[in-house]
Amino acid sequence: MTAPGAPVTAHDGPEATARPGVARGGATGADAREPVLSVVVMHHPARGDVSALVRACAPLDVRVVEDPDPDGPPSPLRTAKRAWAAVAPGATHHLVLQDDVTPVPGFADLVRRAVRARPRHAVALYSNWNSPRNAYLVRAAAAAGQAWAPLGHDEWVPTLGLVLPADGALRLAAHLAAVPDDERDDDEAVVTFCARAGYPVVATLPHLLEHGDGPSLAGNDAHGARHATVPAGDAVDPDAWDRPALDRAPARTPATARPVAVTLDRSRCTLRVLRPHAGEPLEHPFGWGWDAWAWWLGADPAVVGRDVAALVAAASPDLAAVPRDALTELGAACWLLGFDVARTAWPEPAGPAALAHRAAAVRTWVLSGLLPVDRPDGPLDELVAFGLDALAGGETRRDPAARPVPGRPVPGPPAVEGGRAAGPHTAMHVKERGVGHVGPGGDTALAAARLLAERDAEAVCRAAGPAVPLRVVAHDCPACGARAAGAAPRLTAQADLDADGDVATVEVLACEVVEPRGLLGVEPGGRYLSRGMWASRDAADRGADPARGTGPAADLVVALAHGDGTCSDPRVLPVVVRAAGDRLGVPSPAALGLQHATGPVQRYADEHAAARLARAAELL
């Protein structure tokens, strides 16, 4: 056996032979032989004794590979280079574990069974319950009753426990050797290798490892608690791994223009549209709020809203202590997951035990996605049951839920002009028509709403980057009476706050729900108002009583759209998706600051939402 941490000379091995996307059963022929596993643990001395981890892997022969520079800058990559090179002679496969994992009982036999079933794959034994895309891919596979979750090559490979064929491990070691240690993250380098070498990446369902609760030595504490997306629970059925499965995420009907994942984070359900071409990092915090953008999955937000509202109204009395808005967001996330799974070509479920994976995936979504204040002690099982009901509701929704945006494959409502369906020119020519144009509906404000929609689409479709340090300030609403004291805790919990540095300030009314994607426009040190906040101040400046409303909707829309759409100081941003009490999924007048205005506010909200979506579809 190779001594711990000893370098092994890399050699050229055969390319991976698995065909991505093709359903396959257990290994046959030469691939059916029992794998010979080489196992190492990546270890940093600060973790202390790892003998318990070594014993948990028995009777596998586990070697420990220590960080060669434990006092240097944190770099898992530095140790991963040695770990992947330390393939034992005669091994058919190489498993690298990190030193803060806990294997399930019977780990040795289970990992051999998994590798025997997928001998030419990169087999992940774990995925983080809140990773940007992989967690959703795992939950989708679990909801579909699968025993394998295809992860693809568009997010870093989970490396807390990863198996590769021995020849591939040595080639990976050679690949890592060329990457500078200061790039730090081994998982990003591993996915690049797997993509280039043609290794499909799949995760076992359930996962065979759990993550520890200790502090991160690699600077990942900002990611919050990290645990398995589908933990093993009481038992694992290894026979399920031999049944047909997929190497990559299956086709969806209708297809989405870009890969879409549903996220639940800080008690908010958003959609994450994969845009690597735009340079948008995976971990950005600017999701697309489901209430306006469920169209990216082909779901009409109004249908989602109606179904989820009915579930919330019928929720168990045991959930009375859970805030209704948090329950709504959980319901929307699970409904959209079910809707997506029902339109995706998954193989038949892998067996009765797979139903437990479905519940486990929802349970970890509740634990990772709801703020602690929104999941009080006690009703966890009831929250999971509620989520499973919502998931089933999305799966069984069969009536038409979406219509195509003209000229684009992305689902969404048609742009409307003067209350009638319009062609694909509607959003594209808003600027040319200008605010002063009286459209077929005879209403200058409709043209103003379309102009604002054009600007808003360009604002929310820009490439996301790191979040600007942000302070959200809620104000009492003089019109509806919503109190800042009740809104402030939720707003601050859902925004990325940083009291240090050049902090941006966004002021909103207490009745407004902040749209994550709308915060893309803030700049360090800037001061911004929501449109509702602007309208309230405008009413006060005109000598009106804001408690009696903010004035005629048409005048407000035209005033907002005048010039470059901003006041002198501070600037006005499209940072609101809806107001408290709005009907879910229906375009909210709050997006235009009209929630307390008079006149045909819903007409302007509908016009704005349709034109914004049509233009966003073009830009996306």
C-alpha positions in Angstrom: 0.0 0.0 0.0 1.1 3.5 -0.6 2.3 5.4 2.4 0.0 8.2 3.6 0.3 11.3 1.4 3.0 9.8 -0.8 2.9 11.2 -4.3 1.9 8.8 -7.1 3.0 9.4 -10.6 0.1 10.2 -12.8 -0.4 8.3 -16.0 -2.7 8.5 -19.0 -5.8 6.3 -18.4 -8.7 5.5 -20.7 -11.4 8.0 -21.2 -14.6 7.4 -19.2 -17.0 5.3 -21.3 -20.3 6.1 -19.7 -22.6 7.8 -22.2 -24.1 10.9 -20.6 -27.9 11.0 -20.6 -28.4 7.4 -21.5 -30.5 5.3 -19.0 -28.5 2.4 -17.7 -28.9 -0.4 -15.1 -26.3 -2.1 -13.0 -22.9 -2.9 -14.3 -22.5 -6.1 -16.3 -19.7 -8.1 -17.7 -16.2 -6.9 -16.8 -17.6 -3.9 -15.0 -19.6 -6.2 -12.6 -16.6 -7.4 -10.6 -16.3 -6.3 -7.1 -14.5 -2.9 -6.9 -11.2 -2.7 -5.0 -11.4 0.6 -3.2 -8.5 2.8 -2.3 -9.5 5.3 0.5 -7.9 8.4 1.9 -9.0 11.1 4.2 -7.9 14.7 3.6 -7.0 16.0 7.0 -6.0 19.3 8.6 -4.4 18.9 12.1 -6.7 21.5 13.5 -9.6 19.0 13.1 -7.9 16.8 15.8 -8.2 13.0 15.9 -9.8 11.3 12.9 -9.6 7.8 14.3 -13.4 7.6 14.7 -13.9 8.4 10.9 -11.3 5.7 10.1 -13.1 3.1 12.2 -16.5 4.0 10.7 -15.1 3.0 7.3 -13.9 -0.4 8.4 -13.0 -2.9 7.0 -11.8 -0.5 4.3 -8.1 0.3 4.6 -8.2 4.1 5.1 -5.1 6.2 4.9 -4.8 9.8 6.1 -3.3 12.5 3.9 -2.4 15.6 5.9 -2.3 19.2 4.7 1.3 19.8 3.7 1.2 23.4 5.0 -1.3 23.5 7.8 -0.2 27.0 9.0 -0.5 28.4 5.5 -3.6 30.2 4.0 -6.7 27.9 4.0 -6.7 25.8 0.8 -8.5 22.4 0.4 -6.9 22.3 -3.0 -3.4 22.0 -1.5 -4.4 18.8 0.3 -6.6 17.5 -2.5 -3.6 17.3 -4.8 -1.9 14.8 -2.6 -5.1 12.9 -1.8 -6.1 12.2 -5.4 -2.5 11.2 -6.2 -2.4 8.6 -3.3 -4.1 5.8 -5.2 -3.2 2.4 -3.7 -1.6 -0.2 -6.1 -4.2 -2.6 -7.4 -7.2 -0.4 -6.7 -9.9 -0.1 -9.3 -11.4 3.0 -7.6 -10.3 5.8 -5.4 -12.4 7.4 -2.7 -11.4 10.7 -1.1 -13.1 11.8 2.1 -12.8 15.1 3.9 -12.2 14.9 7.7 -15.4 16.5 8.9 -17.9 13.8 7.6 -19.8 11.0 9.3 -20.4 7.9 7.3 -23.7 6.0 7.6 -23.7 2.6 9.4 -22.5 -0.2 7.0 -20.6 2.4 4.9 -18.0 0.1 3.5 -20.5 -2.4 2.0 -22.8 0.4 0.8 -20.1 2.4 -1.0 -18.8 -0.8 -2.7 -22.4 -1.5 -3.9 -22.7 2.0 -5.3 -19.4 1.9 -7.1 -20.2 -1.5 -8.6 -23.5 -0.1 -10.0 -21.8 3.0 -11.5 -18.2 1.9 -12.1 -17.3 4.6 -14.8 -18.8 7.6 -13.0 -17.8 10.2 -10.6 -19.9 9.1 -7.6 -20.7 11.7 -5.0 -21.7 10.4 -1.6 -23.0 13.8 -0.4 -24.4 17.1 -1.5 -25.0 20.3 0.5 -28.6 20.9 1.3 -28.4 24.5 0.2 -26.0 24.5 -2.8 -27.2 26.8 -5.6 -28.1 24.1 -8.2 -27.0 20.6 -7.1 -29.4 20.6 -4.1 -32.3 21.2 -6.5 -31.1 18.5 -8.9 -31.0 16.1 -5.9 -34.4 17.1 -4.6 -35.9 16.7 -8.1 -34.5 13.2 -8.4 -35.7 12.3 -4.9 -39.2 13.7 -5.7 -39.2 11.5 -8.8 -38.4 8.4 -6.7 -34.9 7.9 -8.1 -31.9 6.2 -6.5 -29.4 8.3 -8.4 -29.3 12.1 -8.8 -27.4 13.3 -11.9 -25.5 16.5 -11.1 -24.0 17.5 -14.4 -21.1 19.8 -14.9 -22.5 23.2 -14.3 -21.8 23.4 -10.5 -18.8 22.4 -8.5 -18.6 18.7 -7.7 -19.4 17.8 -4.0 -16.0 16.7 -2.8 -16.8 15.8 0.8 -16.9 12.2 -0.4 -16.2 11.4 -4.0 -15.2 8.2 -5.9 -13.5 8.0 -9.3 -12.1 5.1 -11.2 -8.4 4.7 -10.2 -7.1 5.8 -13.6 -9.3 8.9 -13.5 -8.2 9.7 -10.0 -4.6 9.8 -11.2 -5.5 12.0 -14.1 -7.4 14.3 -11.8 -4.3 14.6 -9.6 -2.3 15.6 -12.6 -5.0 18.2 -13.5 -5.0 19.6 -9.9 -1.2 19.8 -9.9 -1.3 22.5 -12.5 -3.8 24.7 -10.5 -2.2 27.2 -8.1 -2.9 26.5 -4.4 -4.2 30.0 -3.9 -7.3 29.1 -6.0 -8.3 27.2 -2.9 -11.4 25.4 -3.9 -10.9 21.8 -5.0 -14.5 21.2 -6.0 -14.4 23.8 -8.8 -11.2 22.2 -10.3 -12.8 18.8 -10.0 -15.9 19.7 -12.0 -13.7 21.1 -14.8 -11.8 17.9 -14.9 -14.9 15.7 -15.0 -16.4 17.8 -17.8 -13.3 17.6 -19.9 -12.7 13.9 -19.2 -16.3 12.9 -19.8 -17.1 11.6 -16.4 -20.8 11.8 -15.5 -21.3 13.0 -12.0 -24.0 11.3 -10.0 -25.0 11.3 -6.3 -26.3 8.4 -4.4 -29.8 8.6 -3.0 -29.8 8.6 -0.1 -26.4 10.2 0.7 -23.9 8.0 2.5 -22.3 10.9 4.4 -23.3 13.6 6.8 -21.5 16.9 7.3 -20.1 17.9 10.7 -21.3 21.0 12.6 -17.8 22.3 13.3 -16.4 25.6 11.9 -15.1 25.6 8.4 -11.4 25.7 7.9 -11.8 26.8 4.3 -13.8 30.0 5.0 -17.2 28.5 4.2 -19.0 29.5 7.4 -20.8 32.2 5.5 -22.8 29.5 3.7 -24.5 28.6 7.0 -25.1 25.1 8.3 -24.2 22.5 5.7 -25.9 19.1 5.8 -26.9 16.3 3.5 -29.7 17.1 1.0 -31.1 13.6 1.3 -29.8 12.0 4.5 -29.9 8.2 4.9 -32.4 8.0 7.7 -33.1 4.5 9.2 -32.1 2.3 6.2 -30.6 2.3 2.8 -31.7 0.0 -0.1 -28.6 -0.7 -2.1 -30.6 -2.9 -4.6 -32.2 0.3 -5.9 -28.8 1.5 -7.2 -28.8 -1.4 -9.7 -32.0 -0.3 -11.4 -32.1 2.0 -14.5 -31.0 5.5 -13.9 -29.7 8.6 -15.8 -26.3 10.0 -16.2 -27.5 13.6 -16.5 -30.7 15.6 -15.9 -33.5 14.4 -18.3 -35.3 16.3 -20.9 -38.2 18.5 -19.9 -41.5 19.2 -21.8 -41.8 22.1 -22.5 -38.1 22.8 -22.4 -36.9 25.9 -20.6 -34.6 28.2 -22.5 -32.0 27.9 -19.8 -31.6 25.5 -16.8 -33.8 26.7 -13.9 -33.6 25.7 -10.3 -36.0 26.5 -7.5 -34.5 27.8 -4.3 -35.8 28.3 -0.8 -33.6 30.6 1.2 -34.3 32.8 4.2 -38.0 32.0 3.9 -38.2 33.2 0.3 -38.9 31.0 -2.8 -37.0 32.2 -5.9 -36.0 30.8 -9.2 -32.3 30.6 -10.2 -31.7 30.8 -14.0 -28.4 29.4 -15.0 -26.5 32.1 -17.1 -22.8 31.2 -17.3 -22.6 33.1 -20.6 -23.4 36.3 -18.8 -20.6 35.8 -16.2 -23.2 35.4 -13.4 -21.7 33.5 -10.5 -23.6 30.5 -9.1 -23.7 31.8 -5.6 -25.2 35.2 -6.3 -28.2 36.1 -3.9 -30.4 37.7 -6.6 -33.1 35.1 -7.3 -36.2 35.7 -9.4 -39.2 35.9 -7.1 -41.7 33.1 -7.9 -44.7 35.5 -7.6 -43.6 37.3 -10.8 -41.2 34.9 -12.5 -42.6 31.4 -12.2 -43.0 31.7 -15.9 -39.4 30.7 -16.3 -40.6 27.1 -15.4 -43.7 27.5 -17.6 -46.0 27.9 -14.5 -48.5 30.7 -14.4 -47.8 32.5 -11.1 -51.6 33.0 -10.6 -52.2 29.3 -10.8 -49.3 28.7 -8.3 -50.7 31.4 -6.0 -54.3 30.1 -6.0 -53.2 26.5 -5.3 -50.7 27.5 -2.6 -53.2 29.9 -1.0 -55.7 27.1 -0.7 -53.1 24.9 0.9 -52.2 27.6 3.4 -55.9 28.1 4.2 -56.3 24.4 4.9 -53.1 24.0 6.8 -53.0 22.0 10.0 -53.8 23.9 13.2 -50.4 22.7 14.4 -48.9 25.2 12.0 -50.7 28.2 13.5 -47.4 29.5 14.9 -45.7 29.5 11.5 -46.1 32.9 9.7 -48.5 32.7 6.8 -46.0 34.3 4.4 -43.3 31.8 5.3 -45.7 28.9 4.8 -46.7 30.4 1.4 -43.0 30.5 0.3 -42.5 26.9 1.4 -45.6 25.9 -0.4 -44.6 27.7 -3.6 -41.1 26.1 -3.6 -42.6 22.6 -3.2 -45.4 23.2 -5.7 -42.9 24.3 -8.3 -40.7 21.3 -7.6 -43.6 19.0 -8.2 -44.7 20.9 -11.3 -41.1 20.6 -12.7 -40.7 16.9 -11.9 -44.0 16.0 -13.5 -42.8 17.5 -16.8 -39.4 15.9 -16.8 -38.7 12.5 -18.3 -37.5 10.5 -15.2 -37.4 6.7 -15.3 -39.8 4.7 -13.2 -39.3 5.1 -9.4 -36.6 2.9 -8.0 -38.7 1.2 -5.5 -40.9 1.7 -2.3 -37.9 3.0 -0.3 -37.5 5.9 -2.7 -40.7 7.5 -1.2 -38.7 8.1 2.0 -36.2 10.1 -0.1 -39.0 12.4 -1.2 -39.9 13.3 2.4 -36.3 13.6 3.4 -35.7 16.1 0.6 -38.6 18.3 1.7 -37.5 18.0 5.4 -34.0 19.3 4.6 -35.6 22.1 2.5 -37.7 23.2 5.6 -34.6 23.1 7.8 -32.3 24.9 5.4 -34.7 27.2 3.7 -36.9 28.7 6.4 -35.6 31.2 8.8 -35.4 29.8 12.4 -38.0 32.2 13.5 -40.4 30.8 10.9 -40.1 27.2 12.0 -40.8 27.1 15.7 -40.0 24.0 17.7 -42.5 21.3 17.4 -44.3 21.2 14.1 -41.5 20.0 11.8 -43.4 16.9 10.8 -46.4 19.0 10.0 -44.3 21.4 7.9 -42.9 18.4 5.9 -46.4 17.1 5.4 -47.5 20.5 4.2 -44.6 20.6 1.8 -45.4 17.1 0.5 -49.0 18.2 -0.2 -47.8 21.2 -2.1 -45.4 19.0 -4.1 -48.2 16.7 -5.0 -50.3 19.6 -6.0 -47.7 20.8 -8.5 -47.3 17.3 -9.9 -51.0 16.8 -10.5 -51.7 20.3 -12.0 -52.7 19.3 -15.5 -54.6 22.4 -16.9 -52.7 24.7 -19.2 -50.5 26.8 -17.0 -48.6 28.9 -19.4 -48.7 30.6 -22.8 -45.6 31.4 -24.9 -44.0 34.9 -25.0 -44.3 35.9 -28.7 -41.2 34.9 -30.6 -39.4 33.3 -27.6 -39.3 29.7 -26.2 -39.4 31.0 -22.6 -42.9 30.6 -21.2 -44.9 33.6 -20.2 -47.9 35.7 -20.9 -48.2 37.7 -24.2 -47.4 41.4 -24.1 -50.6 43.4 -24.1 -51.3 46.8 -25.7 -54.4 48.7 -24.7 -55.9 45.5 -23.3 -55.4 43.4 -26.5 -52.7 40.8 -27.4 -49.8 42.5 -29.2 -47.0 41.2 -31.4 -43.4 40.7 -30.4 -42.7 44.3 -31.1 -44.6 45.5 -28.0 -41.7 45.6 -25.5 -39.0 46.2 -28.1 -40.4 49.5 -29.3 -41.4 51.0 -26.0 -38.5 53.5 -26.1 -39.4 54.6 -29.7 -43.0 55.3 -28.8 -42.0 57.3 -25.6 -44.1 58.4 -22.7 -46.1 61.0 -24.7 -47.5 58.4 -27.2 -51.2 57.7 -26.8 -51.5 54.0 -27.5 -54.6 52.1 -28.9 -56.1 52.1 -25.4 -56.0 55.9 -25.4 -54.0 56.1 -22.2 -50.7 57.9 -21.9 -50.1 56.0 -18.7 -50.1 52.7 -20.4 -47.2 53.8 -22.6 -45.4 55.0 -19.4 -46.0 51.7 -17.7 -44.4 49.9 -20.8 -41.5 52.3 -20.7 -40.9 51.5 -17.0 -41.2 47.8 -17.9 -38.5 48.1 -20.5 -36.1 49.7 -18.0 -37.1 47.3 -15.3 -36.3 44.3 -17.5 -32.9 45.7 -18.3 -32.3 46.2 -14.6 -33.2 42.7 -13.5 -31.6 41.0 -16.4 -28.1 42.4 -15.9 -25.5 39.9 -14.8 -25.5 39.5 -11.0 -22.4 39.8 -9.0 -21.6 39.9 -5.3 -24.2 41.5 -3.1 -23.5 45.1 -2.1 -23.6 45.7 1.7 -27.1 46.7 2.2 -29.3 48.3 4.8 -33.1 48.0 4.3 -35.1 50.6 6.2 -38.8 50.1 6.6 -41.2 53.0 7.2 -44.7 53.0 8.6 -47.2 53.1 5.7 -49.5 56.1 6.2 -52.1 54.7 3.8 -52.7 51.2 5.0 -51.2 51.4 8.5 -48.6 48.7 8.1 -46.0 49.2 10.9 -42.3 49.2 10.4 -41.7 47.5 13.7 -43.4 44.3 12.3 -41.7 44.4 8.9 -38.2 45.3 9.9 -37.1 42.0 11.4 -38.1 40.0 8.2 -36.5 42.5 5.8 -33.2 42.6 7.7 -33.2 38.8 7.9 -33.8 38.4 4.2 -31.3 41.0 3.0 -27.5 40.8 3.1 -26.6 43.3 5.7 -23.2 44.7 6.5 -22.8 47.5 9.0 -19.2 48.1 7.8 -18.0 49.5 4.6 -19.8 51.6 2.0 -23.4 50.5 2.8 -26.3 51.1 0.4 -29.6 52.1 1.9 -33.0 51.1 0.5 -36.1 52.6 2.0 -39.4 50.8 1.6 -42.9 50.9 3.1 -43.7 48.4 5.7 -46.4 46.9 3.5 -44.0 46.1 0.6 -42.3 42.7 -0.1 -38.8 43.2 -1.5 -37.9 41.5 -4.8 -34.4 40.1 -4.6 -33.7 40.6 -8.3 -34.7 44.3 -8.0 -31.7 44.9 -5.7 -29.3 44.4 -8.5 -29.2 48.1 -9.2 -27.9 49.3 -5.9 -24.4 50.7 -5.7 -22.1 51.1 -2.6 -23.1 54.1 -0.6 -26.2 54.8 -2.7 -29.6 55.8 -1.2 -32.7 54.4 -2.8 -36.5 54.5 -2.5 -39.1 52.0 -3.5 -41.7 53.4 -5.9 -44.3 53.1 -3.1 -42.1 55.1 -0.8 -41.5 57.7 -3.5 -45.3 58.0 -4.2 -46.0 58.4 -0.5 -43.4 61.2 -0.2 -44.6 62.8 -3.4 -48.1 62.9 -2.0 -46.8 64.6 1.2 -44.8 67.1 -1.0 -48.0 68.0 -2.9 -49.7 68.8 0.4 -52.0 65.7 0.1 -52.7 63.5 3.0 -50.9 60.2 2.3 -53.2 58.4 4.7 -56.0 59.0 2.1 -53.9 57.5 -0.8 -51.1 58.7 -3.0 -53.1 60.2 -5.9 -54.2 59.3 -9.4 -52.4 56.2 -10.7 -52.0 57.6 -14.2 -50.2 60.7 -12.9 -47.8 58.7 -10.8 -46.8 56.3 -13.6 -46.1 59.2 -16.0 -44.1 61.0 -13.3 -42.0 58.0 -12.6 -41.3 57.4 -16.3 -40.4 61.0 -17.0 -36.8 61.6 -18.0 -34.5 58.8 -16.7 -37.1 57.5 -14.3 -35.4 58.8 -11.2 -35.9 61.6 -8.7 -33.1 64.0 -8.1 -31.9 62.2 -4.9 -32.4 59.5 -3.8 -33.0 57.2 -6.8 -36.1 55.1 -7.2 -35.7 51.4 -7.9 -38.0 48.5 -8.9 -37.3 46.7 -5.7 -40.8 45.5 -4.8 -42.7 42.4 -6.0 -46.0 42.9 -4.1 -47.6 44.5 -1.2 -49.1 42.8 1.9 -52.6 41.6 1.2 -52.1 41.3 -2.6 -53.6 38.3 -4.4 -50.7 35.9 -4.9 -49.4 35.5 -8.5 -51.3 38.4 -9.9 -49.2 41.4 -11.1 -49.1 43.8 -8.2 -49.6 47.5 -8.4 -46.9 47.8 -5.8 -44.3 47.1 -8.5 -45.2 50.5 -9.9 -45.8 52.1 -6.5 -49.5 52.2 -7.1 -50.8 50.0 -4.2 -52.4 53.0 -2.6 -53.2 55.0 -5.7 -56.6 55.7 -7.3 -57.7 54.8 -10.8 -57.1 51.7 -13.0 -54.1 50.5 -11.0 -54.5 46.8 -12.0 -54.6 47.7 -15.7 -51.2 49.5 -15.4 -49.8 46.6 -13.3 -50.9 44.0 -15.9 -49.4 46.1 -18.7 -46.2 46.6 -16.8 -45.8 42.9 -15.9 -46.5 41.6 -19.4 -44.1 44.0 -21.1 -41.4 43.5 -18.5 -41.6 39.7 -18.9 -41.6 39.9 -22.7 -38.5 42.1 -22.7 -36.8 40.0 -20.0 -37.3 36.9 -22.2 -35.5 38.6 -25.0 -32.6 39.7 -22.8 -32.3 36.4 -21.0 
